[in-house]
Amino acid sequence: MTDQQRLSFGLGLLCYKRYDTFRAALETYKEAGLFDLADETIVAFNELDDEGRALAEEFGLSVIGSDANTGILGGFKMLAEGLSSDIVLLLENDLPLIESAKEARRQIENAQRALASEEVEVFRFRHRIHPGYRDQSSWKFLRYYRPSFLAQIRRLLRPSKAQKMIGNAIYVLTEPDKVFDDIVRMPDGWFKISAKHITWSNQSIMIRRQFFLDNILAYAEANPSNRTVNGFPDIEKELNSAYWRNSGWRVGADLGLFTHAEP
């Protein structure tokens, strides 16, 4: 990537308590050189306290925070407004990095290029082979596409739902692009998928910061769902809508770097 093509890259980490889990994740980021790849790194704490601040400062990270818990949407907005970079990688506190430093650099640079050239609007980094705790993507895909009569019936009865699940093939199949024309393997090895075939996810995402503020967070705030997480909107519920599916936006996904740690 040339300097002319390169957009600034920031790392945003959202934490709400569970400092032992967060420390373990930070250690993996340090070991893989993740902090060295970013032009800036900020930790946003929901309910910032002295223990959280001390942990971030131990790793040399800038800190912002709120007095009260603002949930995932509020926390991600705090990060997006606190960062200044063009492209941001947003992570929650329970997502350790499980690949090598070399692989982390490869994937991150590929994703930066894809976002800078507007080949995709968002890039997923949850590990496709080792997604970790509460992996529902594989299960949801197999409900509609396993080789069974029941799955065939589900596809017939709920064709729109089946279309939304196609993108989750990347978590089940080694070569999903050879099974589904709607999944495109790019020259660098990652996959490109239309938003109509894969849902929005908060998990380990890289995105253009202004696009995130203007098109994702603004919509989620203006269209709150009745379903919440611990009483707060979480973006995923709000974006599970025709707005996302009909947007024409595209999602990128490589092998992935981060797994979801057990609570």
C-alpha positions, 0 to 999 in steps of 0.5 A: 500500500503506497502512502498516497493510497493509505488512509490512517488506521485506528484501533478502538477497544471497548471494555465493560468490567471483566478486566482479567479477560481484557488483560488476556486479550491485550497481551495477545495484541501486544505479542502480535504487534497489533498496536504497532500497526495502528496510528492511534489506539484508544480504550473506551470504558463503560463505567470508567474506574481507576482499575480500568484506567490503570490497566490501559495505561499499563499497556500505554493506551489512551483512555476515554470513558463514561460514568455510566454504562452506555451499552454496545451502541453507546460504547462504539459511538464513544470510540468512533467519536474519540478516534480520528483515523479514517479506518478503524478496527473496533473490538470488545474486551473479550476478543483475543488475537489467535494468529501470528504477527505476520498473519495479523499484518497480512489480513489488516493490510488487505482489509485496509486496501479493500476499505480504502478502495471502497470494495467493501463497506465493512470487514469482519475479523472474527476467526472463521475456523475458531470463532469461539464462544456463542458462535451462531453463524455456523448453526444458522447456516446449517439450519438452512443448508445442511444436506437434509430434507428438513433444511430443504423445507426451511428454504422453501418456507422461508426463502428470504431467511435462507438468502440472509444465511448464505454468507455464513457459509464462510464459517462452515465451508472451505471453499464457499465461493464454489458453492454460492455464486453470491460469495466472491473470492478476491485475488488476495484470498478474502471473500466479498459478500453482499449485505443481502446475504450476510447480517451486520455483526459487531464482532471484530469489525474494521470500517471507515469511521465516518461511514460508521457514524453516518450510516450505521450508528445514525440509523441504529439510534434513529430506529431503536429495536424493542429487543435490547442487550441488558437494556441497551441497543446493540446495533445488531438488532437495529441493523437486522432490517431491510435498510441493511439488506437493501443497501447494496453494501458489501462485507469482506471476510478473511480467515479472521484474527480474533476468537470470542473468549469464554465468560 
